[in-house]
Amino acid sequence: MGMNIVIAGAGDMGYHLAQQLSFENKNIILIDQDKDVLDNASAHLDVLSVLGDVTSFDVLKNADVRNASMFMAVTTSEKTNIIAATLAKQLGAKRVIARVRNHEYLNPEHEIYFKNLGIDNLISPTVLCSGEIFRMMKNSTFTEVFEFEGGKLNVVGIPLDQSCSLVNKQISEMRHNPLFEDIKIIAIVRDQLTIIPRGNTFIRNNDHVFFISHKRAVSSIIELVGQQKISISRVMIIGGEDMAYTTALKLEKDYRVTLVHKEKERCKWLAERLNDTLVIHGDYKNIELLIEEGLEEMDAFISLTESSETNIITSLSAKNHGVYKTIAHVDTREYIHISHSIGVDSLINKKLVAANEITRYLRKGKIESISGIYGVDAEIIQYEITKSNRVTKYPLKELHFPTSAIVAGVIRGEDVFIPDGNFELKLHDQVIILTLPEAKYALEKLFH
C-alpha cells in the first residue's frame, strides 16, 4: 500500500511533482479545472485525475482527500491554494502544503497563523529560486550544487574542457589519484545524453561531469579539474518581476548589484525597495546599453525576465563579453535539455526547484533527497536499508547492480562513505543512488 498524495493544480509545478513522485509506488491524484491539462498529465504519467474546482467540497471528496497522507495546493493562484489547503486539512488530509508568492506570508513570525489554519508548510518557488541562485554564486566554480544531510555529502556539476587533466582519461586510471578517495564521478552528460560511468568510460572534451564528495573534499574537485576559484563581486540582473526583485534583495548585501528593467514605473517601485542595488531603466535586449552599464566589468550575469528565450540569448551575449558566471531562468522543459549544449553556465527553473523542495518533505526528512538535476535524465534516489538481505551480505560489485545506476554515497549515522566495489552495506544505511529511469524497477526489487 503506497502513500496517497493529492495535488491540486496540474500546471508545470503540479506536473513536475507528479512526475517525480509517480516513480515511487505512491497513489497520486491530480485535480484541475482544465480538462486539457489533466488529459496531458494522464497520458504521460501514472496518475488519477479529478476534473473540477480545487476549492469545492465535492471535488475534494471525489479526490479522496480524507485518506491523503499529503495534500499540495500548487495552482498559480495563491488565494485558491490557501483555501484549498485549509479545507483539505479539515477534511482529513494529514500534511498540507500551499504554494504562495506573497513575501509577507513567508515571514517566520506569521507562520503560526497558517499553522492555525491547518497549513503545515508554505512554499514560494520564487523565494526558493533566489536561495538557489545565492548558493550558485557562493559556489561559482560549479554549475550545479546539491547538498545532502545539511552538506555532509555534496553533488556538484562542472563542464570540463581540453585544459582539464581528466579529459581523455579512463575512469579506472583516476582511481590511483589520492584525491579520489573522497570523491567519485557519478554521471556524465555528453550531447544531451546522460552516461553512468564505468571503469572503462573515457572523459571527453566538453563533458558535463557530476561528482559526489564529502564536505571537506569539494576543494579537491576544484584542484582536480584545474579551475581557479574566482570570487564574484559585481553582478548584473536583468528583469524586474518578482523573481528579479527577490534575487536582488537576497544578493545586494554581499555583492554589488546592478538591475536593468524595461518598465519605468516598476523601476521606481524597485528603487524604493532595494537599498544597495543600482536600478537602471532601459531595454535589456539592447546589448550596447548593457555594455554602457558595465556588462564587461561584471563577474556574474543573471537573466530573470519573463521570457526564457531572452534569458538564454542575453546570457550567451554576456558570456561572449567575458562575464565569468551566467545564470538563466528558463520556464520550459524543452530548453532545460538544450541549455548545457549551447553554453549557458547554469539554469534555474522555479517550478523544478519548488518540486524538489516538496519532495524533500516526503522523504521522511532523513535526507534531503533531490530528484531532478537540470538537463540530466538521471535522478537521485535515497533508500534506507530496513532489513538484512542479499544487499547486506555481499560487496557492491557482487550485487548484480543495474548498469544504468550507481551507488553514489552512503550515510551511516554520523559517517559518510563514497563507496567502491568492495564496500558492504549494513542495516539502517542511507544509500544514495543515481539512476536512469530504466533501472528504477530493478532497484525497487533489490531494495525492497
C-alpha positions as CSV (number, residue, x, y, z in Angstrom):
1,M,0.0,0.0,0.0
2,G,1.6,3.3,-1.1
3,M,1.1,6.7,0.2
4,N,-1.9,8.7,-1.1
5,I,-1.0,12.1,-2.5
6,V,-3.4,14.7,-3.8
7,I,-2.0,17.5,-5.9
8,A,-4.3,20.5,-6.6
9,G,-3.2,22.2,-9.8
10,A,-1.8,20.3,-12.8
11,G,0.2,23.1,-14.3
12,D,4.0,22.9,-14.6
13,M,4.7,22.6,-10.9
14,G,1.9,20.1,-10.3
15,Y,3.1,18.1,-13.3
16,H,6.8,18.1,-12.1
17,L,5.7,16.9,-8.7
18,A,3.5,14.2,-10.0
19,Q,6.3,13.1,-12.3
20,Q,8.9,12.9,-9.5
21,L,6.6,11.1,-7.2
22,S,5.0,8.7,-9.6
23,F,8.1,6.5,-9.7
24,E,7.7,5.6,-6.0
25,N,4.7,3.5,-5.6
26,K,2.6,6.4,-4.5
27,N,-1.0,6.8,-5.5
28,I,-1.3,10.2,-7.0
29,I,-4.5,12.1,-7.7
30,L,-4.4,15.4,-9.7
31,I,-7.2,17.9,-9.5
32,D,-7.5,20.7,-12.1
33,Q,-10.3,22.7,-13.8
34,D,-8.7,22.5,-17.2
35,K,-9.5,19.2,-18.9
36,D,-6.7,19.5,-21.5
37,V,-4.0,19.9,-18.8
38,L,-5.4,16.9,-17.0
39,D,-5.5,14.8,-20.1
40,N,-1.9,15.7,-20.9
41,A,-0.8,14.6,-17.4
42,S,-2.8,11.3,-17.5
43,A,-1.3,10.5,-20.9
44,H,2.2,10.8,-19.7
45,L,2.1,9.9,-16.0
46,D,0.6,7.1,-13.9
47,V,-1.9,9.3,-12.0
48,L,-5.6,9.5,-11.4
49,S,-7.3,12.8,-12.3
50,V,-10.3,14.7,-11.0
51,L,-11.8,17.5,-13.0
52,G,-13.1,20.5,-11.1
53,D,-12.5,23.4,-8.8
54,V,-9.9,22.6,-6.1
55,T,-11.8,24.7,-3.5
56,S,-15.1,22.6,-3.9
57,F,-16.0,20.2,-1.2
58,D,-17.4,17.7,-3.7
59,V,-14.3,17.8,-5.8
60,L,-12.0,17.4,-2.7
61,K,-14.2,14.4,-1.6
62,N,-14.0,12.8,-5.0
63,A,-10.2,13.1,-4.8
64,D,-10.4,11.2,-1.6
65,V,-8.6,13.9,0.4
66,R,-9.6,12.4,3.7
67,N,-7.2,9.5,3.1
68,A,-4.4,11.6,1.8
69,S,-1.0,11.4,3.5
70,M,-0.2,14.7,1.8
71,F,-2.2,17.4,0.0
72,M,-0.4,20.0,-2.1
73,A,-2.1,23.1,-3.4
74,V,0.2,24.4,-6.2
75,T,-2.2,26.2,-8.6
76,T,-1.0,29.6,-9.9
77,S,-3.5,31.4,-7.6
78,E,-2.2,31.9,-4.1
79,K,-5.7,32.5,-2.7
80,T,-7.1,29.4,-4.2
81,N,-4.1,27.4,-2.7
82,I,-4.7,28.8,0.8
83,I,-8.5,28.0,0.7
84,A,-8.0,24.5,-0.8
85,A,-5.2,23.6,1.7
86,T,-7.3,24.8,4.7
87,L,-10.3,22.8,3.5
88,A,-8.2,19.7,2.8
89,K,-6.9,19.7,6.3
90,Q,-10.4,19.9,7.8
91,L,-11.4,17.0,5.6
92,G,-8.7,14.8,7.0
93,A,-5.5,15.2,4.9
94,K,-2.5,14.6,7.1
95,R,0.0,17.0,5.8
96,V,-0.8,20.1,3.8
97,I,1.3,22.4,1.7
98,A,0.3,25.6,-0.1
99,R,2.2,27.5,-2.8
100,V,2.3,31.3,-2.2
101,R,4.0,34.3,-3.6
102,N,3.4,37.0,-1.0
103,H,6.6,37.7,0.9
104,E,4.7,38.9,3.9
105,Y,3.1,35.4,4.3
106,L,6.6,33.8,4.4
107,N,7.7,36.0,7.3
108,P,8.6,33.4,10.1
109,E,6.5,35.3,12.7
110,H,3.4,34.8,10.6
111,E,3.9,31.1,10.3
112,I,1.7,30.4,13.4
113,Y,-1.4,32.0,11.6
114,F,-1.1,29.5,8.8
115,K,-0.5,26.6,11.2
116,N,-3.7,27.6,12.9
117,L,-5.5,27.3,9.6
118,G,-4.1,23.8,9.3
119,I,-1.4,24.6,6.7
120,D,1.8,22.8,7.6
121,N,4.2,24.4,5.1
122,L,4.1,27.4,2.8
123,I,6.3,27.2,-0.3
124,S,7.3,30.0,-2.6
125,P,9.0,29.0,-5.8
126,T,10.4,32.5,-6.3
127,V,12.0,32.7,-2.8
128,L,13.4,29.2,-3.1
129,C,14.8,30.1,-6.5
130,S,16.6,33.2,-5.1
131,G,18.1,31.0,-2.4
132,E,19.4,28.6,-5.1
133,I,20.9,31.5,-7.1
134,F,22.6,32.7,-3.9
135,R,24.1,29.2,-3.4
136,M,25.3,29.1,-7.0
137,M,27.0,32.4,-6.6
138,K,28.8,31.2,-3.5
139,N,30.0,28.1,-5.3
140,S,30.5,29.8,-8.6
141,T,33.0,27.2,-9.9
142,F,30.2,24.7,-10.3
143,T,27.1,24.8,-12.5
144,E,25.1,22.8,-10.0
145,V,25.4,22.2,-6.3
146,F,23.2,19.8,-4.3
147,E,23.5,19.1,-0.6
148,F,22.6,16.0,1.4
149,E,22.2,15.9,5.2
150,G,23.0,19.6,5.5
151,G,26.0,19.3,3.3
152,K,27.7,16.1,4.6
153,L,27.6,14.9,1.0
154,N,27.6,17.3,-2.0
155,V,26.8,16.6,-5.6
156,V,28.3,19.2,-8.0
157,G,28.3,19.5,-11.7
158,I,31.0,21.1,-13.8
159,P,31.8,21.3,-17.6
160,L,35.3,20.1,-18.5
161,D,37.4,21.3,-21.4
162,Q,40.7,20.5,-23.0
163,S,42.7,22.2,-20.3
164,C,41.5,19.8,-17.7
165,S,43.9,16.9,-16.9
166,L,41.0,14.4,-16.6
167,V,40.0,14.8,-20.3
168,N,40.7,11.7,-22.5
169,K,41.5,9.6,-19.4
170,Q,39.5,6.5,-18.4
171,I,37.7,6.5,-15.0
172,S,39.8,3.4,-13.9
173,E,43.1,5.4,-14.4
174,M,41.9,8.1,-11.9
175,R,41.4,5.7,-9.0
176,H,45.1,5.8,-8.2
177,N,44.8,9.5,-7.5
178,P,44.6,10.0,-3.8
179,L,42.0,12.8,-4.3
180,F,39.6,10.2,-5.5
181,E,39.3,8.6,-2.0
182,D,36.7,11.3,-1.1
183,I,35.2,12.0,-4.5
184,K,33.6,10.0,-7.2
185,I,32.3,10.7,-10.7
186,I,28.6,9.6,-10.8
187,A,27.3,11.0,-14.1
188,I,28.5,12.5,-17.4
189,V,26.3,14.5,-19.7
190,R,27.5,14.4,-23.3
191,D,25.5,15.7,-26.3
192,Q,22.3,15.7,-24.2
193,L,22.9,12.0,-23.3
194,T,23.4,11.0,-19.6
195,I,26.1,8.4,-19.1
196,I,26.5,6.4,-15.9
197,P,30.3,5.9,-15.8
198,R,32.0,2.6,-15.5
199,G,35.8,1.9,-15.2
200,N,36.3,1.8,-18.9
201,T,34.4,5.1,-19.6
202,F,36.5,7.9,-21.0
203,I,36.0,11.6,-20.1
204,R,35.9,13.7,-23.2
205,N,36.2,17.4,-24.0
206,N,33.1,19.4,-23.2
207,D,31.6,16.6,-21.0
208,H,29.5,17.9,-18.2
209,V,30.6,15.9,-15.2
210,F,28.8,15.3,-11.9
211,F,30.9,14.5,-8.8
212,I,29.8,13.4,-5.3
213,S,32.1,14.3,-2.4
214,H,32.5,14.7,1.3
215,K,32.0,18.2,2.6
216,R,35.7,18.7,3.0
217,A,36.6,17.4,-0.4
218,V,34.8,20.0,-2.5
219,S,38.0,21.9,-2.8
220,S,39.7,18.7,-4.1
221,I,37.4,18.8,-7.1
222,I,38.4,22.3,-7.9
223,E,42.0,21.3,-7.6
224,L,41.4,18.2,-9.7
225,V,39.7,19.9,-12.6
226,G,42.3,22.7,-12.5
227,Q,39.8,25.5,-12.1
228,Q,40.8,28.8,-10.5
229,K,38.4,29.7,-7.7
230,I,37.1,33.1,-8.8
231,S,35.3,35.2,-6.3
232,I,32.3,37.2,-7.5
233,S,31.8,40.8,-6.5
234,R,29.9,42.6,-9.3
235,V,26.5,41.2,-10.6
236,M,24.1,42.3,-13.2
237,I,20.5,41.2,-13.1
238,I,18.0,41.8,-15.9
239,G,14.3,41.7,-15.4
240,G,12.1,43.4,-12.8
241,E,9.4,40.9,-11.9
242,D,9.1,39.2,-8.6
243,M,12.0,36.8,-9.2
244,A,14.4,39.6,-10.1
245,Y,13.3,41.6,-7.1
246,T,13.6,38.7,-4.6
247,T,17.1,37.8,-6.0
248,A,18.4,41.4,-5.9
249,L,17.1,41.6,-2.3
250,K,19.0,38.4,-1.4
251,L,22.3,39.3,-3.2
252,E,22.6,43.1,-2.5
253,K,24.1,42.6,1.0
254,D,27.1,40.6,-0.4
255,Y,27.5,41.8,-3.9
256,R,27.5,45.0,-6.0
257,V,24.2,44.6,-7.9
258,T,23.0,46.4,-11.0
259,L,19.5,45.7,-12.1
260,V,18.2,46.6,-15.6
261,H,14.5,46.6,-16.4
262,K,12.4,48.0,-19.2
263,E,9.3,49.4,-17.4
264,K,9.7,52.9,-15.9
265,E,7.1,52.6,-13.1
266,R,8.3,49.3,-11.9
267,C,11.9,50.6,-11.8
268,K,10.7,53.3,-9.4
269,W,9.0,50.7,-7.3
270,L,12.2,48.6,-7.2
271,A,14.4,51.6,-6.5
272,E,12.3,52.4,-3.4
273,R,12.5,48.9,-2.0
274,L,16.1,47.9,-2.8
275,N,18.7,49.7,-0.7
276,D,22.0,48.8,-2.3
277,T,21.0,47.9,-5.8
278,L,21.6,50.3,-8.7
279,V,18.3,50.2,-10.7
280,I,18.5,51.2,-14.3
281,H,15.6,51.8,-16.6
282,G,16.3,50.5,-20.1
283,D,15.8,47.8,-22.7
284,Y,17.8,44.8,-21.5
285,K,17.7,43.3,-25.0
286,N,19.9,46.1,-26.2
287,I,23.4,44.7,-25.6
288,E,25.0,48.1,-26.2
289,L,23.0,49.6,-23.3
290,L,24.2,46.7,-21.1
291,I,27.8,47.4,-22.1
292,E,27.4,51.1,-21.2
293,E,26.0,50.0,-17.8
294,G,29.2,48.0,-17.2
295,L,28.4,44.5,-18.5
296,E,32.1,43.8,-19.4
297,E,33.2,44.5,-15.8
298,M,30.7,42.1,-14.3
299,D,31.6,38.8,-12.7
300,A,28.1,37.4,-13.0
301,F,25.0,37.9,-15.1
302,I,21.6,36.6,-14.0
303,S,18.8,36.8,-16.5
304,L,15.3,36.6,-14.9
305,T,13.0,38.2,-17.4
306,E,9.6,36.6,-18.2
307,S,10.9,35.2,-21.5
308,S,13.1,32.0,-21.5
309,E,14.4,33.0,-25.0
310,T,15.5,36.4,-23.9
311,N,17.2,34.9,-20.8
312,I,19.2,32.3,-22.9
313,I,20.2,34.8,-25.6
314,T,21.3,37.6,-23.2
315,S,23.2,35.0,-21.1
316,L,25.1,33.9,-24.2
317,S,25.9,37.5,-25.1
318,A,27.2,38.2,-21.6
319,K,29.4,35.1,-21.8
320,N,30.8,36.4,-25.1
321,H,31.6,39.7,-23.4
322,G,33.7,38.0,-20.9
323,V,31.3,37.5,-17.9
324,Y,32.5,34.6,-15.8
325,K,29.2,33.2,-14.5
326,T,25.8,33.3,-16.2
327,I,22.6,32.0,-14.8
328,A,19.4,32.0,-16.9
329,H,15.9,31.3,-15.7
330,V,14.0,29.0,-18.1
331,D,10.4,28.1,-17.9
332,T,10.0,25.3,-20.4
333,R,11.3,21.8,-20.1
334,E,12.5,21.7,-23.7
335,Y,15.1,24.4,-23.0
336,I,16.4,22.8,-19.9
337,H,17.8,19.9,-22.1
338,I,19.5,22.1,-24.7
339,S,21.0,24.7,-22.5
340,H,24.2,22.9,-21.5
341,S,25.0,22.1,-25.0
342,I,24.6,25.7,-26.1
343,G,26.8,27.1,-23.4
344,V,24.7,28.8,-20.7
345,D,26.5,28.0,-17.4
346,S,23.7,27.5,-15.0
347,L,20.0,27.1,-15.5
348,I,17.3,27.6,-13.0
349,N,13.6,26.7,-13.2
350,K,11.5,27.8,-10.3
351,K,8.9,25.1,-10.6
352,L,11.6,22.4,-10.5
353,V,13.3,24.0,-7.5
354,A,10.0,24.0,-5.7
355,A,9.0,20.5,-6.7
356,N,12.4,19.3,-5.4
357,E,11.8,21.1,-2.1
358,I,8.4,19.5,-1.7
359,T,9.7,16.0,-2.5
360,R,12.2,16.5,0.4
361,Y,9.3,16.8,2.8
362,L,8.1,13.4,1.7
363,R,11.3,11.5,2.2
364,K,10.7,11.0,5.9
365,G,13.0,14.0,6.4
366,K,16.1,11.8,7.0
367,I,18.0,13.0,3.9
368,E,17.3,15.9,1.7
369,S,16.9,13.9,-1.4
370,I,16.9,15.6,-4.7
371,S,15.2,14.2,-7.7
372,G,15.8,16.2,-10.8
373,I,19.1,17.7,-12.0
374,Y,18.6,20.1,-14.8
375,G,19.0,18.6,-18.2
376,V,20.1,15.2,-16.8
377,D,17.8,12.2,-17.3
378,A,19.1,10.6,-14.2
379,E,17.5,11.0,-10.8
380,I,19.0,10.7,-7.3
381,I,17.0,8.4,-5.1
382,Q,17.7,7.5,-1.5
383,Y,16.9,4.2,0.1
384,E,17.1,3.2,3.7
385,I,18.1,-0.4,4.3
386,T,15.4,-1.7,6.6
387,K,16.1,-5.4,6.7
388,S,19.1,-7.7,6.3
389,N,19.0,-9.4,2.9
390,R,21.2,-10.1,-0.1
391,V,22.1,-6.4,-0.2
392,T,23.9,-6.6,3.2
393,K,25.6,-9.9,2.7
394,Y,27.8,-9.2,-0.4
395,P,30.1,-6.4,-1.5
396,L,28.5,-4.0,-4.0
397,K,30.4,-5.5,-7.0
398,E,28.6,-8.8,-6.4
399,L,25.1,-7.5,-6.2
400,H,24.3,-7.5,-9.9
401,F,23.5,-3.9,-9.7
402,P,21.8,-2.5,-12.9
403,T,24.4,-0.9,-15.2
404,S,22.3,2.2,-15.6
405,A,22.5,3.1,-11.9
406,I,25.4,3.8,-9.5
407,V,25.8,3.9,-5.7
408,A,27.0,7.4,-5.2
409,G,27.2,7.7,-1.4
410,V,26.3,6.1,1.9
411,I,25.4,7.8,5.1
412,R,25.8,5.6,8.2
413,G,24.9,7.5,11.3
414,E,27.4,10.3,11.6
415,D,29.7,8.7,9.0
416,V,29.8,9.3,5.3
417,F,31.2,7.0,2.7
418,I,31.9,7.3,-1.0
419,P,31.8,3.5,-1.8
420,D,33.8,1.4,-4.2
421,G,33.1,-2.1,-5.5
422,N,34.3,-3.7,-2.3
423,F,32.1,-1.7,0.0
424,E,29.5,-3.7,2.0
425,L,26.2,-2.1,3.1
426,K,24.8,-2.5,6.6
427,L,21.3,-2.4,8.2
428,H,20.0,1.2,8.5
429,D,22.4,2.7,6.0
430,Q,21.0,5.5,3.9
431,V,22.1,4.7,0.3
432,I,22.2,7.5,-2.3
433,I,21.8,6.2,-5.8
434,L,21.9,8.0,-9.1
435,T,19.8,6.1,-11.6
436,L,18.5,6.4,-15.2
437,P,14.7,5.7,-15.5
438,E,15.1,2.2,-16.9
439,A,16.9,0.9,-13.8
440,K,14.3,2.1,-11.3
441,Y,12.3,-1.1,-11.3
442,A,15.4,-3.3,-10.7
443,L,16.4,-1.0,-7.8
444,E,12.9,-1.3,-6.2
445,K,13.3,-5.1,-6.3
446,L,16.8,-5.0,-5.0
447,F,16.0,-2.7,-2.0
448,H,12.5,-3.9,-1.1
